[in-house]
Amino acid sequence: MFVSPYKVFSHKRDVVMSYPAYPNSGVGGYPGYPPNPGNPSNLGFPMPQPGMETAAPGYPPQYPPGPGIGYPVGTGPPAGAYPGSTSPYPQQTSPYPPGPGANPYSSYPSNPPNPPTNPQYPASAAPMGYPSAVPNPSVPSYNPVPLASGYPTSTVGPGSYPTQYGAPGPLPTAPYGQQPAMGYPGTPNPTYQPPTAPGYAQAYPAVQQNYGTIFPHQGFDPRLDSDALRKAMKGFGTDEKTIVNILVNRSYSQRQQIVVTYKTQFGKDLIEQLKSELSGHFEDVVVALLIPRTRLLAKHLYKATSGFGTSEKTLVEILCTSSNADIREINALYKQHYHSSLESDIKGETYGFFKRLLISLNMGNRDESSTVDQARAAQDANALFRAGEGRLGTDESTFNRILVSQSYAQLRAVFQEYERISGRTIEHTLRNEMSGDVLSGMLAIVACVRNKVAYFAERLNQCMSGAGTHDMTLIRIIVTRSEIDLALIKQEFQRMYGTPLFQRITNETSGDYKKVLLQILRN
C-alpha cells in the first residue's frame, strides 16, 4: 500500500480513501469529528496547551523531534533521550553511513557476544565463486596439465576421451559493495575474457556460463535490424553480407525478437522471405540461426528417422548430449510439427538393444545432480564387471540401466572404480563385449561423461573426414553450440587434431556458406 498526503492506494483492490488536506488549504477537518473551537485551522489537531512547544501551527509534531518538542516546558525528557526513557539515542557523529568494516550500531547497548565463529558472513572457509567440492581421496582430481592450449591430457587408455574439465576456479572476493558488476543471465559478463585454460563447466552446472562465440549485441534495436534485412532482400539481388552481419552478431533471443518485429512491421514471415532469397547450405545455416535450438534438433531427429536409411549417429549425438528439459521440449516440438511421437519413430527405425538404449535416453530421466555416492559407485562398478567381463556373454540391460540413468558426476566415480577392480577402462570393456550401433551409443555416453567438448570436436572431425562433408552435422553443431561452448570446442579440436577448426571448415566449404560458418566461429 502506498500512502500519499492526499490518498491511499491499495494494490489488492481499487480503493481510494480521501484524507483531509493540509492546513490552510481551505478544506475542513476529518468528517464526523466535532470542530475544535480552540483551533483556528479547524483541522481537528489539538491546540498547543500552555507550556507546550510545537513545530509549526496546525501540524503534528515533526520527526525527528527537537529537544523538548511535544513536552511541557521544563518537564520533557533529557536531551537525546527516548520518550519515557533515560537511555540516550545512539550517538551518530556523521550524517553519512559508516565506512566498510565499521559497525553502524556501535553506540547501541551491546548484546551478549555470539559464540566464536568465522567473522565473515556467511561463514565460509572458501572464497566466493563456484561451490568447492569436498575432496575425496578415492576420486581422482582433474587438475590440468599445462599445455600450449591449456587443456589437460587424457588419463584413460588410447582411443578414449580426455577427462572432463574441472569447474572454473573460485572467483576473487572483494569487500561487500565493491564487487565488480556482473551481467544479467544470458548476457556477456562485463569482465568476461575468453578462456585460455580448461574451464568447461560440469555436465549440468547450476549457472550456465557462456563459452560460446555469440553474445547479445549492445544497443540492439529489432526495428532497425528488420529494416536492414528488408532492404537486403528488396529489389534486384540479395545483400548476403548484411544478412550475415546481422544474424551472427545477435544472440538467439535477439534473433527471435527480429523475427517477431519483421512480421509486425511488414506482414511477412522473415524465415520464408529468406528461404525465397537464399539457397543451398547457406540457406540452411541462416534458417538454423532463426529457429529455436530445440526446434532445430527436433528437425534433425525427424530427418534421421525418415526417408531412406536412418542416421544412427545423429540420434545418438542429440539424445546423449541433451539435458532432460531439452529432451522433453524436443519431444513436444517433434509431435507438434510432425504429427508423430519421436519414440514411435525410434521404435520403427531401430531394433534390439540399440532401440532400447535410445528409448531410455529419450525418456529424459537422467539424474542431473552433482553429488557422488562412493558406496553406490563401487556397487555399480561391480555390477558392470559381473555383467561383462565377469561372465560368459554380456548382460546389456545392466549397462543400459547404469549408463542412462545416473548423473555424469556419479558415472565418473563408477568408471574410476571399475578401472580399480578390473584393471581396464570401461571403453575397453565395451569394445570387447558389444558391437554395432549399441556399442557406438554406449561409447558416446561414456565420451560425454568424460568430456562433452571433446565428443563434439570428434563429431566435427568425423563429418569433415573422408569423401565429402556431412553438412547437416556441421551446421547443427556449429549453430547449436554457438552460445554454449563453441569457443572450447575450437580449442579442443586444435589440441586433438593439430589443425585449427576454421582451417578445416575453410577447406571443406565455399562461398557464403563458408563465410557464415567462419563468422560464427569468429574467424
PEVEN-V63201 format. One record per residue. RES is the residue in one small letter. OMEGA is omega in whole degrees, 0 to 359 (none if undefined). BURIAL is b if it has 16 or more other C-alpha atoms within 10 Angstrom, else e. Layout:
# PEVEN-V63201
RES|OMEGA|BURIAL, RES|OMEGA|BURIAL
This chain:
# PEVEN-V63201
m|180|e, f|183|e, v|174|e, s|178|e, p|186|e, y|186|e, k|174|e, v|181|e, f|179|b, s|178|e, h|185|e, k|177|e, r|184|e, d|180|e, v|178|e, v|180|e, m|182|e, s|176|e, y|181|e, p|179|e, a|178|b, y|179|b, p|179|b, n|178|e, s|181|e, g|181|e, v|184|e, g|183|b, g|182|b, y|179|b, p|175|e, g|178|e, y|179|e, p|178|e, p|179|b, n|185|e, p|181|e, g|182|e, n|183|e, p|182|e, s|179|b, n|179|b, l|179|b, g|177|b, f|180|b, p|176|e, m|177|b, p|176|e, q|178|e, p|178|e, g|180|e, m|178|b, e|177|b, t|181|b, a|179|e, a|184|e, p|175|e, g|181|b, y|173|e, p|178|e, p|181|e, q|178|e, y|358|e, p|184|e, p|173|e, g|181|e, p|174|e, g|182|b, i|179|b, g|179|b, y|174|e, p|181|e, v|177|e, g|181|e, t|181|e, g|180|b, p|179|b, p|179|b, a|179|e, g|182|b, a|173|e, y|175|e, p|179|e, g|183|e, s|177|e, t|180|e, s|186|e, p|170|e, y|173|e, p|181|e, q|180|e, q|184|e, t|181|e, s|178|e, p|182|e, y|178|e, p|178|e, p|181|e, g|179|e, p|178|e, g|181|e, a|179|e, n|183|e, p|183|e, y|185|e, s|184|e, s|174|e, y|176|e, p|184|e, s|173|e, n|175|e, p|183|e, p|176|e, n|175|e, p|182|e, p|177|e, t|174|e, n|184|e, p|179|e, q|175|e, y|353|e, p|182|e, a|181|e, s|177|e, a|182|e, a|177|e, p|180|e, m|180|e, g|179|e, y|179|b, p|180|e, s|178|e, a|176|e, v|182|e, p|178|e, n|185|e, p|182|e, s|179|e, v|183|e, p|175|e, s|182|e, y|179|e, n|183|e, p|173|b, v|183|e, p|176|e, l|180|e, a|181|e, s|176|e, g|183|b, y|180|b, p|176|b, t|181|b, s|177|b, t|179|e, v|187|b, g|180|e, p|179|e, g|180|e, s|183|b, y|175|b, p|184|b, t|179|b, q|179|b, y|176|b, g|178|b, a|179|b, p|183|b, g|183|e, p|179|e, l|178|e, p|181|e, t|178|e, a|179|e, p|182|e, y|181|e, g|182|e, q|180|e, q|177|e, p|180|e, a|179|e, m|180|e, g|175|e, y|178|e, p|180|e, g|177|e, t|183|b, p|175|b, n|180|e, p|180|e, t|184|e, y|173|e, q|179|e, p|184|e, p|177|e, t|179|e, a|182|b, p|180|b, g|181|b, y|188|b, a|179|b, q|185|b, a|180|b, y|183|e, p|178|e, a|177|e, v|183|e, q|176|e, q|181|b, n|172|b, y|180|b, g|181|b, t|179|b, i|180|b, f|178|b, p|180|b, h|177|e, q|182|e, g|183|e, f|175|e, d|184|e, p|179|b, r|178|b, l|179|e, d|178|b, s|178|b, d|181|e, a|179|b, l|179|b, r|178|b, k|180|e, a|181|b, m|184|b, k|177|e, g|184|e, f|180|e, g|183|e, t|178|b, d|183|b, e|182|b, k|178|e, t|179|e, i|181|b, v|183|b, n|179|e, i|190|e, l|183|b, v|177|b, n|174|b, r|178|b, s|180|b, y|182|b, s|178|e, q|177|b, r|177|b, q|176|b, q|178|b, i|180|b, v|181|b, v|182|b, t|180|b, y|180|b, k|179|e, t|184|e, q|189|e, f|177|e, g|179|e, k|179|e, d|184|e, l|182|b, i|179|b, e|177|e, q|180|e, l|178|b, k|180|e, s|182|e, e|186|b, l|180|b, s|175|e, g|182|e, h|173|b, f|175|b, e|180|b, d|180|b, v|181|b, v|179|b, v|179|b, a|179|b, l|187|b, l|179|b, i|180|e, p|183|b, r|181|b, t|176|b, r|177|b, l|179|b, l|177|b, a|178|b, k|180|b, h|174|b, l|178|b, y|178|b, k|181|b, a|183|b, t|182|b, s|180|e, g|183|e, f|180|e, g|182|e, t|177|b, s|182|e, e|181|b, k|177|e, t|178|b, l|182|b, v|183|b, e|185|b, i|183|b, l|180|b, c|186|b, t|182|b, s|177|b, s|178|b, n|181|b, a|178|e, d|181|b, i|179|b, r|179|b, e|177|e, i|180|b, n|180|b, a|180|b, l|179|b, y|181|b, k|181|e, q|187|e, h|186|e, y|173|e, h|176|e, s|178|e, s|178|e, l|181|b, e|180|b, s|178|e, d|175|e, i|179|b, k|182|e, g|186|e, e|181|e, t|183|b, y|174|e, g|182|e, f|176|e, f|176|b, k|179|b, r|178|b, l|181|b, l|178|b, i|177|b, s|179|b, l|182|b, n|176|b, m|179|b, g|182|b, n|178|b, r|173|b, d|183|b, e|178|b, s|180|e, s|180|e, t|181|e, v|176|b, d|185|e, q|180|b, a|178|e, r|178|e, a|178|b, a|179|b, q|181|e, d|177|b, a|177|b, n|178|b, a|177|b, l|180|b, f|180|b, r|180|e, a|183|b, g|186|b, e|182|e, g|180|e, r|175|e, l|186|e, g|184|e, t|174|b, d|183|e, e|183|b, s|179|e, t|177|b, f|179|b, n|183|b, r|185|e, i|186|b, l|185|b, v|190|b, s|188|b, q|183|b, s|178|b, y|180|b, a|179|b, q|180|b, l|176|b, r|177|b, a|178|b, v|181|b, f|179|b, q|179|b, e|178|b, y|177|b, e|181|e, r|185|e, i|184|e, s|184|e, g|181|e, r|176|e, t|179|b, i|178|b, e|179|b, h|180|e, t|181|b, l|180|b, r|178|e, n|189|e, e|187|b, m|179|b, s|174|e, g|184|e, d|180|b, v|175|b, l|179|b, s|179|b, g|180|b, m|179|b, l|178|b, a|177|b, i|180|b, v|180|b, a|179|b, c|178|b, v|182|b, r|184|b, n|183|b, k|178|b, v|179|b, a|178|b, y|179|b, f|177|b, a|178|b, e|178|b, r|177|b, l|178|b, n|180|b, q|185|e, c|178|b, m|180|b, s|178|e, g|182|e, a|178|e, g|181|e, t|175|b, h|190|e, d|182|b, m|176|e, t|179|b, l|181|b, i|183|b, r|184|b, i|182|b, i|184|b, v|186|b, t|180|b, r|186|b, s|177|b, e|180|b, i|186|b, d|184|b, l|177|b, a|178|b, l|178|b, i|177|b, k|182|b, q|181|b, e|178|b, f|180|b, q|179|b, r|184|b, m|189|e, y|175|e, g|181|e, t|177|e, p|180|b, l|181|b, f|179|b, q|178|e, r|180|e, i|177|b, t|181|b, n|187|e, e|184|e, t|182|b, s|173|e, g|180|e, d|175|b, y|178|b, k|183|b, k|183|b, v|177|b, l|180|b, l|175|b, q|178|b, i|178|b, l|183|b, r|174|e, n|none|e
